[in-house]
Amino acid sequence: MSQPTPAPFSRWLQPEHLLNLLLVFVPVAVVLEYAVHAAPIWIFVCSALAIVPLAGLMGKATEHLAEKVGAGIGGLLNATFGNAAELIIAVIALKAGHHDLVKASITGSIIGNILLVFGLSALVGGIKHSTQKYNRTAASMSTTLLFLSAVALIVPALFHAVVDDPSTARRELSTENAVVLMFTYAMSLLFSLKTHKHLYVGEAATEAPI
């Protein structure tokens, strides 16, 4: 006997849909900003609550795309849209001249992804599975890119601390580091999506236990 179809409203009360109820704060934040001109703290709170379900919907969308386009492109889309908030903050803050805010946002994103996202994933996965597996090639490349990024961030800071040079030289060094990082990232995309995409096919890829 088939189960009765739940009412539309009761479907939204299911656990996987509860966060979507926070979507009501999207129009509320818009009204507070442009119609009411409320205090910034209330606009910030409503915006923060509204972005939670939007982030969840974005994650589900990239998961569905990954089922169609493959694990390699799906992972790229997931990583790209997962950092959309940092990109938006960086563009707006740079236009306003808040360079320290951009640095703090990027630093917080790096720490959050390494400690919170990966750490929590490993913890929850370890509770359910005695042995977890990961793609050895993807992990090696990600580790290398992370190391290069850390070096690129540390070198200008060391240059600033050791060398008493005009800010122009430091800015040129930072620009050159950014160009190198963008080129390296482009080559990593070519490696994972074109030349060696057979190594990023999920179950067929080489895996190592952790």
C-alpha atoms as a printed R data frame, in Angstrom:
    type eleno elety resid chain resno      x      y       z
1   ATOM     1    CA   MET     A     1  0.000  0.000   0.000
2   ATOM     2    CA   SER     A     2  1.477  3.337  -1.022
3   ATOM     3    CA   GLN     A     3  2.246  5.931   1.608
4   ATOM     4    CA   PRO     A     4  0.100  9.083   1.539
5   ATOM     5    CA   THR     A     5  1.744 12.117   0.019
6   ATOM     6    CA   PRO     A     6  2.653 14.615   2.773
7   ATOM     7    CA   ALA     A     7  1.028 17.998   2.679
8   ATOM     8    CA   PRO     A     8  3.146 20.775   1.134
9   ATOM     9    CA   PHE     A     9  3.601 22.547   4.467
10  ATOM    10    CA   SER     A    10  4.527 19.397   6.406
11  ATOM    11    CA   ARG     A    11  7.201 18.628   3.801
12  ATOM    12    CA   TRP     A    12  8.999 21.821   4.776
13  ATOM    13    CA   LEU     A    13  8.990 20.689   8.416
14  ATOM    14    CA   GLN     A    14 11.078 17.620   7.612
15  ATOM    15    CA   PRO     A    15 14.674 17.841   8.964
16  ATOM    16    CA   GLU     A    16 16.302 18.238   5.539
17  ATOM    17    CA   HIS     A    17 14.049 21.197   4.732
18  ATOM    18    CA   LEU     A    18 14.052 23.049   8.049
19  ATOM    19    CA   LEU     A    19 16.930 25.330   7.044
20  ATOM    20    CA   ASN     A    20 14.932 26.465   4.019
21  ATOM    21    CA   LEU     A    21 12.546 28.210   6.385
22  ATOM    22    CA   LEU     A    22 15.313 30.758   6.936
23  ATOM    23    CA   LEU     A    23 14.831 31.915   3.336
24  ATOM    24    CA   VAL     A    24 12.220 34.300   4.722
25  ATOM    25    CA   PHE     A    25 15.108 36.460   5.945
26  ATOM    26    CA   VAL     A    26 16.193 37.197   2.349
27  ATOM    27    CA   PRO     A    27 13.342 39.657   1.657
28  ATOM    28    CA   VAL     A    28 13.460 40.834   5.272
29  ATOM    29    CA   ALA     A    29 17.111 41.865   4.874
30  ATOM    30    CA   VAL     A    30 16.315 43.671   1.607
31  ATOM    31    CA   VAL     A    31 13.422 45.575   3.214
32  ATOM    32    CA   LEU     A    32 15.530 46.531   6.242
33  ATOM    33    CA   GLU     A    33 18.312 47.834   3.983
34  ATOM    34    CA   TYR     A    34 16.427 49.760   1.306
35  ATOM    35    CA   ALA     A    35 12.967 50.513   2.752
36  ATOM    36    CA   VAL     A    36 13.308 50.788   6.510
37  ATOM    37    CA   HIS     A    37 16.990 51.832   6.671
38  ATOM    38    CA   ALA     A    38 17.344 49.892   9.911
39  ATOM    39    CA   ALA     A    39 20.415 49.755  12.104
40  ATOM    40    CA   PRO     A    40 23.351 47.907  10.518
41  ATOM    41    CA   ILE     A    41 23.356 45.254  13.248
42  ATOM    42    CA   TRP     A    42 19.825 44.101  12.323
43  ATOM    43    CA   ILE     A    43 20.661 44.048   8.626
44  ATOM    44    CA   PHE     A    44 23.752 41.977   9.392
45  ATOM    45    CA   VAL     A    45 21.830 39.478  11.551
46  ATOM    46    CA   CYS     A    46 19.095 38.983   8.936
47  ATOM    47    CA   SER     A    47 21.653 38.665   6.144
48  ATOM    48    CA   ALA     A    48 23.656 36.105   8.135
49  ATOM    49    CA   LEU     A    49 20.512 34.023   8.732
50  ATOM    50    CA   ALA     A    50 19.496 34.308   5.078
51  ATOM    51    CA   ILE     A    51 22.838 33.108   3.748
52  ATOM    52    CA   VAL     A    52 22.633 29.785   5.647
53  ATOM    53    CA   PRO     A    53 19.893 28.183   3.481
54  ATOM    54    CA   LEU     A    54 21.328 29.805   0.350
55  ATOM    55    CA   ALA     A    55 24.668 28.098   1.032
56  ATOM    56    CA   GLY     A    56 22.869 24.785   1.522
57  ATOM    57    CA   LEU     A    57 20.962 25.150  -1.755
58  ATOM    58    CA   MET     A    58 24.204 26.033  -3.538
59  ATOM    59    CA   GLY     A    59 25.847 22.892  -2.157
60  ATOM    60    CA   LYS     A    60 22.958 20.699  -3.301
61  ATOM    61    CA   ALA     A    61 23.041 22.292  -6.753
62  ATOM    62    CA   THR     A    62 26.749 21.545  -7.180
63  ATOM    63    CA   GLU     A    63 26.177 17.959  -6.010
64  ATOM    64    CA   HIS     A    64 23.529 17.447  -8.700
65  ATOM    65    CA   LEU     A    65 25.837 19.005 -11.283
66  ATOM    66    CA   ALA     A    66 28.654 16.685 -10.194
67  ATOM    67    CA   GLU     A    67 26.410 13.682 -10.946
68  ATOM    68    CA   LYS     A    68 26.078 14.907 -14.532
69  ATOM    69    CA   VAL     A    69 29.495 16.384 -15.353
70  ATOM    70    CA   GLY     A    70 31.736 14.094 -13.267
71  ATOM    71    CA   ALA     A    71 33.700 14.272 -10.040
72  ATOM    72    CA   GLY     A    72 36.480 16.514 -11.373
73  ATOM    73    CA   ILE     A    73 34.346 19.394 -12.642
74  ATOM    74    CA   GLY     A    74 31.889 18.843  -9.799
75  ATOM    75    CA   GLY     A    75 34.647 19.287  -7.240
76  ATOM    76    CA   LEU     A    76 35.823 22.434  -9.011
77  ATOM    77    CA   LEU     A    77 32.310 23.891  -8.982
78  ATOM    78    CA   ASN     A    78 31.891 22.966  -5.328
79  ATOM    79    CA   ALA     A    79 35.147 24.658  -4.353
80  ATOM    80    CA   THR     A    80 34.390 27.726  -6.484
81  ATOM    81    CA   PHE     A    81 30.870 28.349  -5.236
82  ATOM    82    CA   GLY     A    82 31.865 27.351  -1.716
83  ATOM    83    CA   ASN     A    83 34.125 30.413  -1.621
84  ATOM    84    CA   ALA     A    84 31.584 32.757  -3.211
85  ATOM    85    CA   ALA     A    85 31.050 34.552   0.097
86  ATOM    86    CA   GLU     A    86 34.754 35.365   0.439
87  ATOM    87    CA   LEU     A    87 34.828 36.608  -3.171
88  ATOM    88    CA   ILE     A    88 31.833 38.909  -2.610
89  ATOM    89    CA   ILE     A    89 33.329 40.255   0.613
90  ATOM    90    CA   ALA     A    90 36.697 40.806  -1.081
91  ATOM    91    CA   VAL     A    91 35.214 42.765  -4.007
92  ATOM    92    CA   ILE     A    92 33.040 44.984  -1.813
93  ATOM    93    CA   ALA     A    93 35.722 45.519   0.834
94  ATOM    94    CA   LEU     A    94 38.414 46.343  -1.733
95  ATOM    95    CA   LYS     A    95 36.168 48.952  -3.327
96  ATOM    96    CA   ALA     A    96 35.675 50.488   0.127
97  ATOM    97    CA   GLY     A    97 39.417 50.354   0.865
98  ATOM    98    CA   HIS     A    98 39.124 47.846   3.734
99  ATOM    99    CA   HIS     A    99 42.238 45.813   2.934
100 ATOM   100    CA   ASP     A   100 42.560 44.391   6.461
101 ATOM   101    CA   LEU     A   101 39.014 43.028   6.196
102 ATOM   102    CA   VAL     A   102 39.935 41.201   2.986
103 ATOM   103    CA   LYS     A   103 43.010 39.688   4.636
104 ATOM   104    CA   ALA     A   104 40.963 38.593   7.655
105 ATOM   105    CA   SER     A   105 38.280 37.070   5.408
106 ATOM   106    CA   ILE     A   106 40.802 35.044   3.411
107 ATOM   107    CA   THR     A   107 42.642 33.933   6.556
108 ATOM   108    CA   GLY     A   108 39.379 32.907   8.208
109 ATOM   109    CA   SER     A   109 38.350 30.977   5.109
110 ATOM   110    CA   ILE     A   110 41.617 29.040   5.052
111 ATOM   111    CA   ILE     A   111 41.483 28.212   8.763
112 ATOM   112    CA   GLY     A   112 37.783 27.334   8.595
113 ATOM   113    CA   ASN     A   113 38.189 24.988   5.634
114 ATOM   114    CA   ILE     A   114 41.223 23.218   7.085
115 ATOM   115    CA   LEU     A   115 40.157 22.934  10.718
116 ATOM   116    CA   LEU     A   116 36.358 23.003  10.635
117 ATOM   117    CA   VAL     A   117 35.336 21.509   7.284
118 ATOM   118    CA   PHE     A   118 38.035 18.858   6.918
119 ATOM   119    CA   GLY     A   119 38.316 18.213  10.655
120 ATOM   120    CA   LEU     A   120 34.578 17.768  11.122
121 ATOM   121    CA   SER     A   121 34.330 15.599   7.999
122 ATOM   122    CA   ALA     A   122 37.122 13.336   9.232
123 ATOM   123    CA   LEU     A   123 35.554 13.136  12.702
124 ATOM   124    CA   VAL     A   124 32.026 12.307  11.523
125 ATOM   125    CA   GLY     A   125 33.325  9.891   8.875
126 ATOM   126    CA   GLY     A   126 35.530  8.177  11.436
127 ATOM   127    CA   ILE     A   127 32.579  7.628  13.754
128 ATOM   128    CA   LYS     A   128 30.687  5.746  11.041
129 ATOM   129    CA   HIS     A   129 33.555  4.065   9.149
130 ATOM   130    CA   SER     A   130 36.598  2.408  10.686
131 ATOM   131    CA   THR     A   131 38.613  3.107   7.521
132 ATOM   132    CA   GLN     A   132 38.217  6.122   5.279
133 ATOM   133    CA   LYS     A   133 39.656  6.445   1.785
134 ATOM   134    CA   TYR     A   134 40.685  9.445  -0.223
135 ATOM   135    CA   ASN     A   135 42.011 10.112  -3.700
136 ATOM   136    CA   ARG     A   136 45.803  9.952  -3.393
137 ATOM   137    CA   THR     A   137 46.452 12.081  -6.498
138 ATOM   138    CA   ALA     A   138 43.985 14.798  -5.530
139 ATOM   139    CA   ALA     A   139 45.316 14.923  -1.972
140 ATOM   140    CA   SER     A   140 48.931 15.197  -3.165
141 ATOM   141    CA   MET     A   141 48.144 18.003  -5.582
142 ATOM   142    CA   SER     A   142 46.036 19.884  -3.035
143 ATOM   143    CA   THR     A   143 48.825 19.614  -0.479
144 ATOM   144    CA   THR     A   144 51.346 20.964  -2.979
145 ATOM   145    CA   LEU     A   145 49.084 23.880  -3.904
146 ATOM   146    CA   LEU     A   146 48.505 24.639  -0.231
147 ATOM   147    CA   PHE     A   147 52.256 24.658   0.424
148 ATOM   148    CA   LEU     A   148 52.897 27.005  -2.514
149 ATOM   149    CA   SER     A   149 50.126 29.316  -1.339
150 ATOM   150    CA   ALA     A   150 51.560 29.407   2.175
151 ATOM   151    CA   VAL     A   151 55.011 30.270   0.808
152 ATOM   152    CA   ALA     A   152 53.506 33.008  -1.371
153 ATOM   153    CA   LEU     A   153 51.818 34.527   1.685
154 ATOM   154    CA   ILE     A   154 54.848 34.242   3.949
155 ATOM   155    CA   VAL     A   155 57.469 35.663   1.567
156 ATOM   156    CA   PRO     A   156 55.989 39.203   1.342
157 ATOM   157    CA   ALA     A   157 55.548 39.260   5.115
158 ATOM   158    CA   LEU     A   158 59.199 38.278   5.648
159 ATOM   159    CA   PHE     A   159 60.278 40.834   3.051
160 ATOM   160    CA   HIS     A   160 58.358 43.524   4.917
161 ATOM   161    CA   ALA     A   161 59.875 42.510   8.264
162 ATOM   162    CA   VAL     A   162 63.485 42.181   7.091
163 ATOM   163    CA   VAL     A   163 63.947 44.690   4.268
164 ATOM   164    CA   ASP     A   164 63.367 48.379   4.850
165 ATOM   165    CA   ASP     A   165 62.151 49.088   1.331
166 ATOM   166    CA   PRO     A   166 59.443 51.370  -0.077
167 ATOM   167    CA   SER     A   167 55.938 49.995  -0.287
168 ATOM   168    CA   THR     A   168 56.209 49.950  -4.084
169 ATOM   169    CA   ALA     A   169 58.711 47.083  -3.977
170 ATOM   170    CA   ARG     A   170 56.516 45.109  -1.598
171 ATOM   171    CA   ARG     A   171 53.500 45.693  -3.825
172 ATOM   172    CA   GLU     A   172 55.409 44.488  -6.879
173 ATOM   173    CA   LEU     A   173 56.481 41.354  -5.019
174 ATOM   174    CA   SER     A   174 52.896 40.642  -3.983
175 ATOM   175    CA   THR     A   175 51.688 41.160  -7.550
176 ATOM   176    CA   GLU     A   176 54.301 38.771  -8.906
177 ATOM   177    CA   ASN     A   177 53.305 36.174  -6.296
178 ATOM   178    CA   ALA     A   178 49.648 36.558  -7.306
179 ATOM   179    CA   VAL     A   179 50.515 36.014 -10.979
180 ATOM   180    CA   VAL     A   180 52.500 32.876 -10.139
181 ATOM   181    CA   LEU     A   181 49.658 31.516  -7.995
182 ATOM   182    CA   MET     A   182 47.053 32.153 -10.693
183 ATOM   183    CA   PHE     A   183 49.247 30.432 -13.287
184 ATOM   184    CA   THR     A   184 49.816 27.472 -10.945
185 ATOM   185    CA   TYR     A   185 46.097 27.177 -10.274
186 ATOM   186    CA   ALA     A   186 45.345 27.277 -14.009
187 ATOM   187    CA   MET     A   187 47.855 24.479 -14.595
188 ATOM   188    CA   SER     A   188 46.300 22.435 -11.784
189 ATOM   189    CA   LEU     A   189 42.909 22.772 -13.496
190 ATOM   190    CA   LEU     A   190 44.450 21.609 -16.768
191 ATOM   191    CA   PHE     A   191 45.978 18.631 -14.933
192 ATOM   192    CA   SER     A   192 42.780 17.570 -13.145
193 ATOM   193    CA   LEU     A   193 40.232 18.326 -15.865
194 ATOM   194    CA   LYS     A   194 42.141 17.548 -19.058
195 ATOM   195    CA   THR     A   195 45.475 15.745 -19.045
196 ATOM   196    CA   HIS     A   196 44.924 13.470 -16.018
197 ATOM   197    CA   LYS     A   197 41.170 13.541 -15.509
198 ATOM   198    CA   HIS     A   198 41.138  9.724 -15.451
199 ATOM   199    CA   LEU     A   199 42.694  9.968 -11.985
200 ATOM   200    CA   TYR     A   200 39.654 11.885 -10.688
201 ATOM   201    CA   VAL     A   201 36.864  9.457 -11.439
202 ATOM   202    CA   GLY     A   202 35.867  8.492  -7.900
203 ATOM   203    CA   GLU     A   203 35.951  4.762  -7.311
204 ATOM   204    CA   ALA     A   204 38.383  4.101 -10.158
205 ATOM   205    CA   ALA     A   205 40.930  6.493  -8.746
206 ATOM   206    CA   THR     A   206 43.825  5.342  -6.615
207 ATOM   207    CA   GLU     A   207 42.782  5.486  -2.986
208 ATOM   208    CA   ALA     A   208 44.681  5.319   0.252
209 ATOM   209    CA   PRO     A   209 43.255  4.525   3.706
210 ATOM   210    CA   ILE     A   210 43.412  6.948   6.605
